[in-house]
Amino acid sequence: MPEHVSANPRRVLVVEDEPVINQAVSDRLSAEGYDVVRAWDGPGAVACFEETAPDLVVLDVMLPGYDGLEVCRRIQAVRPVPVLMLTARTDEADVLVGLGVGADDYLTKPFRARELVARVNALLRRVERAAELAGAPRRTAEIGGLRMDPAARRVWVDEEEVRLTPTEFDLLVCLAADPGAVVTRERLLAEVWGWNDASGTRTVDSHVKGLRGKIGSSRVRTVHGVGYALEAGE
């Protein structure tokens, strides 16, 4: 039996204008024990989000009405929620725009249903970990001009607060656990995304670029072919 079958299953909003994909994604998530609600266009997605208060949103980029990027902006303004974007675009700039408006992860079409379920599970586990940290004793960590409050999930660079997505924050925490040490992409996938294979290294690279844009590119060092390290910066 799927681990999410319970008296109070997590609710997932699936937003996809292609009926076959919408149905396939919804059926698979329902089979995994999630309570699934659906929408097929931008305005409908925002309305459904406000009416049903989902725990996570699976969101296609190309939608009628207005696109998934605008939907993401609007729902994040209502209430922060993990968003997994579905995109047919392979251009990295488009991916970074999606991450910049509040998406936590993305899948490029065509994708395997098993991978989508793994991404959804990992995002919701991250929400649970964040809730646990919120009740932990308050401690801050400082690396150069970078300061973090893990319990509050807040980050400051040179005393100015920066807003990170949940994924970016968890990525930063993982890198900050051992400043200067190289963390492999495989380890980042395991600890931040909860994956046990190396199929998502491009996802790691895209999120690192988004993180660099917010905390400063000099703070995250690339070790080509291996991974990344958090530095003190300039």
N, C-alpha and C positions, 0 to 999 in steps of 0.2 A: 504494500500500500504506500502511495506517495507520502513523504514526510509532512506535507502541508495539509493533508486531510484532517480537519478538526471541526469542533463545534463553531469556531470563529475563524474561518479561513481568511487569508490575506486577499484583498481585492486588487485586481489588476485591470486597468483600463487599456484596451487595445484600440489604437486609432490607425486605420488602414483603409484606403479607398478602393483597393482591389478586393472584390468579394471573396475570391478563392483564397487569397493570402490571409485576409481577416478571419475567415472561417477556420482555416488550418491552424493559425496561431491560437485562436480562441479555444478550439477543441483540444489542442495539446496542453495548454495551460489548465483548462478545466480538468483534464485527465490527471494532471499533477496535483489536483486538490485546491486550486485557486478559484476564487469567486471572480468570474470574468464579466466585465461590462464592455460594451463596444460603441465605437463611433466611426463615421466614415468621412468626415470633413472637418475643417478647422473650427468653424463656429460650433458645430455639434460636439467637438472634443472638449472645448472649454466649458460648454454648458453641462456636459456629462460629468466632467471633473468636479464642478461646483456642486452638482446634485448628489453624486455618489461617494465623494471623498475617498478615492482609491489610495492604496498604499504604494503603488508603482504604476508608471505609465509606459507602455510600449508604443512608440510614436513614429509613424512614417514621416519622412521629410517632405515628400511631394504630395500635397493634399489640395482639394478644391476649397474655395472660400479664402483661406490664407494658409500658408505652408506650415510645416511642422516647427520651423524655427520660431515663427510668431506664436504658435500654440505654446511652445515651451516657455517663451518669455511671459506670456499671460498667466499660465498656470503657476509658474514659480513665483509670480507676484502675488498670487492668492495664498499659496502655502507651499513651502519647500517640499519637494517630493522627488524620489529617484526616477530618472527618465532614461530609458533605453531607446535610442533612435535607430530606425531602420532606413537605410539609404541605398539607392542604386548608384550613387555617385562614388567615384573612387578618388577624386581629387582631394588632396590632403587639406587644402584651404577650406573646402566645404565642411570637412570633418571638424576642423578647429573652430569654425564659426558655430557649429552645433554645440561643441563643448563650452564655448564662450557664453552661450545664452542659458546655460544651466543643465545641459544633458550630462549624464554621468558616464555613459558608455554608448557604443554604437555597434551595429552589425551591418555588413555590406551584403546586399542581395546578390545572388541567392545564398541562403544560409541554411544550416541544418537545424531541425527542430530541437535536437539534443543540445546544440550549442546555445540556442535561445533560452532554453530552460535553465542551463547552467548560469548564464548571465543574470537572469532574473533572480535565481536563488542567491547568487553571490551579492547582488545589490541589496537584497532584503536582509541578508546576514550582516551586512555592513551597517544598516540602519539599527539592527539590534545591538551591535557592538557599541555604536555611538550612544545609544540610550543607557547602556551599562556604564560607559565612561562618564556620562553626565552626573551619575550619582557617586562617582569616585572622589577622593580627596583632591582638592584643587592644587595642581602643580604646573609651573610654567618651565619651559626650556628655552634657552637662548643660545644661538649660534651666530656669532658676529652681530650683525644688526637685525637678525631674524629672531622673533620671539613667538612661541606657540603656547597656547593654553588648550591641551588635549580635551579636558572635560567640557569646556565651552566651545571647542572646535573653532577657535579664533586664532588668527595669525596677524602679526604686525611686522612690517619691514621698515626699519629706521623710524619707528614709532608711529607709522601710518598703517592703519588696518587695511588689509586686503581681503577680498572675498574669494574664497575657494569653493569649488564644488565638493561634495562629499568624497568623490574619487580622488580629486587633487589633494585634499587634506590627508586622506589615508596614505597616499603615495608619499607625501612629504613626511609624515610620521615614520613611515618605514625607512626612508632614507636617513632621517634624523636620528634613528636609533643608534647609529654608529657613524658619526660625521667623518668624512674623509675616506671611509671604506667603500669599496665598489660593491654595489648590490646588483646581482645578475638579473636580467630580464625574467628568467625562469622563477627566481625567488620572488620578484615583485608580483608576477602573475599569481603565484601560490598564496602570498600573504595579503595582497590588496584585493585581488579578484577572486581568489579561492579556486583557481584552476590548477590542475596538476599536469598540464601539458604545455608545450611551447607554441601553441597555435595562435596565440594572441599578441605576439611581440609588436606588431604594428600598432595595436591598441595602446601598449605601454608607451611607445615612442610618441604617439599623438598626445597623450595626456602629459607627458614630460614637457612637450613643447608648450602646451597650455599653461603648465605650472611655471615654466621659465618666464613666460610673458607677464606673469603676475608678481613673482618674487625676484626677478632679475636673472638674466641668462647666465651670468658668471657664477651663480650659486649652485648650479647643477652641472657637474662635469660628465661628459660622455667618454666612456672607454669603449672604443669601437669593437664590435663583435662580442662584447661582454655585458655591459650594463651601464649604470650611472652611480655617481657619488655626490653627496651634498657637501659643498665647500662653504667657507666663511664668506666668500664673495669679496668684492673690492671695497 
